[in-house]
Amino acid sequence: MNTKTYKLLIILGIVGLVLALVVAGLLLTQGDAKNEVSSKSAAEKKELAPNFTLSVIDGKDFQFSDYRGRPMLINFFASWCLPCREEMPILEKIVHEYGPKGVVFLGVAVDDTEAKMKDFITRYGVTFPVGLDKTATIQKSFGIYGIPTTYFIDKQGVINYSHSGSVTEELLQHELDKLL
């Protein structure tokens, strides 16, 4: 290899190294910018819960906007969902503890039949309003991708927290206490 070729390879190697360092620097600063965006307070990220009307099993309509000014828990479930079966007795216990404090509870059955939903409600002694989202409109408006999913909505109608999967008594108490 002659001297000119050797010098050219060294120059190309140095240029490549400089370019790699510049790209790495840009990627690192982009990561920092993303972290700055994601470090915004939770309050800045929160969204208003979508308004909806749901026919509940007592034959009445539950209009979400009628309950503005009160904290609310909305639980999306299905009769065939095993974790839903496990959490329903816990939800029912919390209803008796927090209902008198002004918290509104609503169950929304999804991907279910009315008969199976009613059997589920009877089997678990559910006392709060429950309805079947027959067209999946409510499910889609909340962006539900799995059940059970529970939403905790503050007095202004803002989704304060959502939890995918079974809820525990401690989680329910913690999140509801924040809403009161």
C-alpha positions as a printed Julia matrix, in Angstrom:
180×3 Matrix{Float64}:
   0.0     0.0    0.0
   1.44    3.36  -0.95
   1.61    6.46   1.26
  -1.24    8.31  -0.47
  -3.65    5.4    0.01
  -2.6     5.04   3.65
  -3.16    8.77   4.33
  -6.53    8.63   2.56
  -7.63    5.69   4.73
  -6.57    7.52   7.9
  -8.45   10.68   6.85
 -11.57    8.65   5.98
 -11.32    6.86   9.34
 -11.07   10.15  11.23
 -14.0    11.64   9.26
 -16.04    8.52   9.97
 -15.21    8.73  13.69
 -16.18   12.41  13.81
 -19.46   11.69  12.03
 -20.2     8.83  14.43
 -19.56   11.14  17.42
 -21.81   13.85  15.94
 -24.63   11.35  15.34
 -24.23    9.92  18.85
 -24.33   13.42  20.3
 -27.49   14.26  18.39
 -29.18   11.05  19.51
 -28.26   11.74  23.13
 -29.61   15.29  23.02
 -32.82   14.05  21.4
 -33.2    11.57  24.25
 -32.78   14.43  26.74
 -35.41   16.47  24.9
 -37.82   13.53  25.03
 -37.17   13.15  28.74
 -37.9    16.84  29.27
 -41.21   16.44  27.46
 -42.1    13.28  29.42
 -41.13   14.93  32.7
 -44.05   17.33  32.46
 -46.27   17.08  35.47
 -48.97   14.45  35.44
 -51.59   17.21  35.58
 -50.44   18.54  32.21
 -50.93   15.11  30.63
 -54.38   14.4   32.04
 -57.42   14.38  29.78
 -61.1    14.96  30.26
 -63.09   11.76  30.35
 -65.3    11.39  27.28
 -68.98   12.11  27.78
 -71.32    9.17  27.21
 -74.74    7.74  27.98
 -75.15    4.14  29.1
 -78.37    2.22  29.63
 -77.99    0.51  33.0
 -79.73   -2.68  34.08
 -82.42   -0.87  36.08
 -83.69    0.55  32.77
 -82.45    4.1   33.35
 -79.8     5.98  31.41
 -76.54    6.91  33.1
 -75.41   10.23  31.62
 -71.76   10.87  32.52
 -72.11   14.66  32.41
 -74.86   14.53  35.07
 -72.22   13.53  37.63
 -69.7    16.3   37.0
 -68.65   17.75  40.33
 -68.41   14.3   41.93
 -65.47   11.9   41.88
 -66.13    8.76  39.87
 -64.8     5.25  39.41
 -65.61    3.47  36.14
 -64.78   -0.22  35.9
 -64.76   -1.96  32.5
 -65.31   -5.71  32.87
 -66.82   -8.83  31.3
 -68.58  -11.84  32.81
 -66.1   -14.26  31.22
 -63.04  -12.39  32.54
 -61.39  -14.26  35.45
 -59.59  -11.22  36.94
 -62.92   -9.35  36.75
 -64.49  -12.07  38.88
 -61.69  -11.77  41.42
 -61.9    -8.0   41.75
 -65.69   -7.54  41.81
 -66.13   -8.45  45.51
 -63.36   -5.94  46.34
 -65.06   -3.25  44.24
 -68.37   -3.95  45.92
 -66.76   -3.6   49.36
 -65.23   -0.25  48.34
 -68.6     0.95  47.02
 -70.02    0.67  50.54
 -67.02    2.52  51.97
 -66.74    5.36  49.42
 -70.27    5.67  48.05
 -71.42    7.48  51.21
 -68.46    9.86  50.74
 -69.88   10.97  47.39
 -67.95    8.77  44.97
 -69.98    7.62  41.95
 -69.37    4.05  40.8
 -70.23    2.64  37.36
 -69.62   -0.75  35.79
 -69.4    -1.03  32.02
 -69.63   -4.56  30.63
 -67.83   -5.01  27.31
 -67.68   -7.85  24.8
 -70.49   -9.59  26.66
 -74.18  -10.48  26.41
 -76.89   -8.88  28.49
 -77.94  -12.22  30.02
 -74.38  -13.12  31.08
 -73.78   -9.62  32.42
 -76.96   -9.79  34.52
 -76.0   -13.23  35.84
 -72.56  -11.86  36.77
 -74.12   -8.88  38.59
 -76.45  -11.18  40.53
 -73.73  -13.71  41.37
 -71.44  -11.02  42.83
 -74.18   -8.95  44.47
 -73.23   -5.78  42.61
 -75.17   -2.8   43.96
 -73.75    0.03  41.83
 -75.07    0.95  38.35
 -73.94   -1.38  35.57
 -74.68   -1.4   31.86
 -73.63   -3.2   28.71
 -71.68   -1.24  26.1
 -73.46   -3.02  23.23
 -71.8    -1.07  20.41
 -68.36   -0.74  22.08
 -68.67    3.04  21.67
 -67.77    3.79  25.29
 -64.99    1.21  25.25
 -63.48    2.84  22.14
 -63.87    6.39  23.46
 -61.86    5.46  26.56
 -59.29    3.54  24.51
 -59.81    0.28  26.38
 -57.51   -2.46  25.1
 -57.86   -5.0   27.89
 -60.09   -5.8   30.81
 -60.52   -5.25  33.6
 -59.63   -1.58  33.35
 -60.59    0.95  36.01
 -60.71    4.73  35.61
 -60.53    7.21  38.49
 -62.1    10.52  37.45
 -61.92   13.68  39.51
 -64.68   16.21  40.25
 -63.82   18.21  37.12
 -64.26   15.15  34.9
 -60.52   14.67  34.37
 -59.09   11.16  34.26
 -56.83   11.2   37.29
 -55.58    7.62  36.92
 -56.4     4.44  35.01
 -55.41    0.92  35.93
 -55.34   -2.05  33.58
 -55.73   -5.37  35.34
 -57.21   -6.36  38.67
 -57.41   -3.72  41.35
 -56.67   -4.31  45.0
 -58.45   -2.8   47.95
 -55.34   -0.77  48.79
 -55.06    0.63  45.25
 -58.73    1.58  45.22
 -58.51    3.31  48.59
 -55.33    5.15  47.62
 -56.69    6.47  44.32
 -60.16    7.32  45.68
 -58.65    9.18  48.65
 -56.79   11.37  46.16
 -60.1    12.27  44.5
 -61.86   13.31  47.72
